[in-house]
Amino acid sequence: MGSVTWGSGSAVPERRAPGAPPRGPPLLSPAPARPYGADMCGIVGYVGAQSAQDVVVAGLKRLEYRGYDSAGVAVLADGGLAAARKAGKLLNLEKELKDRPLPGGNTGIGHTRWATHGGPTDANAHPHLDNAGRVAVVHNGIIENFAGLREELAGRGHDLTSETDTEVVAHLLAEAYSSSGDPAEAMRQVCRQLEGAFTLVAVHADEPDVVVGARRNSPLVVGVGEGEMFLASDVAAFIAHTRDAIELGQDQVVELRRDGVTVTGFDGRPADVREYHVDWDASAAEKGGYASFMLKEIADQPKAVADTLLGRIDGSGALHLDEVRIPPSVLREVDKVVVVACGTAFHAGMIAKYAIEHWTRLPCETELASEFRYRDPILDQRTLVVAISQSGETMDTLMAVRHAREQGAKVLAICNTNGSTIPRESDAVLYTHAGPEVAVASTKAFLTQLVACYLVALYLGQVRGTKWGDEIRTVVRQLSEMSGAVERVLGTMEPVRELARSLASHDTVLFVGRHVGYPVAMEGALKLKELAYMHAEGFAAGELKHGPIALIDEGLPVVVIAPSPRGRSVLHDKIVSNIQEIRARGARTVVIAEEGDEEVVPYADHLIRIPATPTLLQPLVATVPLQVFACELATARGNEVDQPRNLAKSVTVE
Ligand code: M6R
């Protein structure tokens, strides 16, 4: 049941679906050991002349990638406050609102949640209200001192009905507002009492034209419109209305009115903010006729690859990474590079290691951000840490960045999201220009991360003099041809789709590769796991005979990424042997091989051709068939590719 409440100043009358049980007794104690927080979520606020419900729900639709376990909305209207919340995808909330529309109002807030603690139930869904139903609040984060605050509130006669930490905030805001009569001051007072991570957006029924927000950790961006203002976790929520944005900093409180925005610190002092214009438009965050965002984002890749190179190469073919504000003198002193990232970004980082070591002769380690700081890594002023993150909000990566900087290392972020936390906390950033990536499974972000990694590696080579100008120009030219190569791959994907459909009933698919083909194999396996919910693993082909080859059974599909037969042909010779070993044990081989590579043909049950490229750049083309394969196979299994089960796009918890 979605609870729809309508507060007019005193108690909150509860509306229930026919036959639904009444709300349970207040849960005052014991408090759960860990609050039912809302650690990874999308939040939206609106004040203006349009229907707040419509604007907020449309905004939530664009933020659903941040979590889709529950959703809710609250609107101020006729001197009161009305709210609806529903477990499950936004669609459930939309149905609820269709059956029981909220009264029309022009100020509102909304939330979409990814549950970490506490089930994805109606009761745990946001917004949360105070007892009088005058305050509604949505929250992204965990309030660590909520148990103590809850007890104190109970002692003062508050009736807390859920186990969430967020409800505490609604009650505290109601108290603070009743003494100050100022919604922003109330928010500041409350924030000063809270510990942990909390980005909050709230409304009060006594202030029908005001939305207040607070940011600590998770992002919060203001959208500045004509006579209307927006507040959201991501500009995607309001891009259909305005491209003028204000990024809030840490520990800031914002008050939105139709015609103005006031930002202060938690201490009430005026705060500095960054205003910017979003350089993509609403169509970039829409499916544009594709069946899924993932398909659209796969198709966007040639442009994303080209855009990421744009403006970074001069007429003579030399690199100009003006954004990399780490002085060349400092880069020349670097004696080690450490790449930190998670998931798909980690696979880009694995490939970066090959490029950095090859082009700069600097030792480079690539490490899972979630493991990094726990092993006491050796870092100092001469270490360059490269942190790769599409969202710029991944908590594991952020923590690795903080740890590295505490040890004196310089941090260069490679990021796709303008103004997000990781670039803000790094010494420099190289933005990828993939445009918004909405599907949970990363595709175009990965290819652009690769381009950025190649640029960083070449730039280090240029600055440190380990690559001659003409060598750099050659690689840069090869890189600029990659957009066309990706386009050609996309034009030949029908057999890959057919193959994927034919393998839909299998339980396991293995992926193997050598050199940069090894991270590509891991990326292919990750895509299949997260989308098709199949057992999939990526191995270094040379490791097979050290154990994993025992997995091979009659008919088991094994995807092999064959390196170029040109250049380092020894790698190619080895993989040809590996394919034969696999096939001799009954595997059904799917070989991804360069055009003109005839040697693999006798051992390939299925052959997928990719354009010939330099060895180090091959991942840009070899990954694409694996993305298409996973997407098609998942679809054939009836899975929803944009929102795979149990996942969220930005993982803002450790
Ligand atoms: O936003 P980030 O690049 O930091 O995200 C890292 C991973 O969570 C992400 O790449 C994840 O593995 C993708 N869903 C994989 O497709």
Boltz pocket constraint, residues with backbone or C-beta under 6 A from the ligand:
constraints:
  - pocket:
      binder: B
      contacts: [[A, 342], [A, 343], [A, 344], [A, 345], [A, 346], [A, 388], [A, 389], [A, 390], [A, 391], [A, 392], [A, 393], [A, 394], [A, 397], [A, 440], [A, 441], [A, 442], [A, 443], [A, 526], [A, 527], [A, 530], [A, 648], [A, 649], [A, 650], [A, 651]]
      max_distance: 6.0
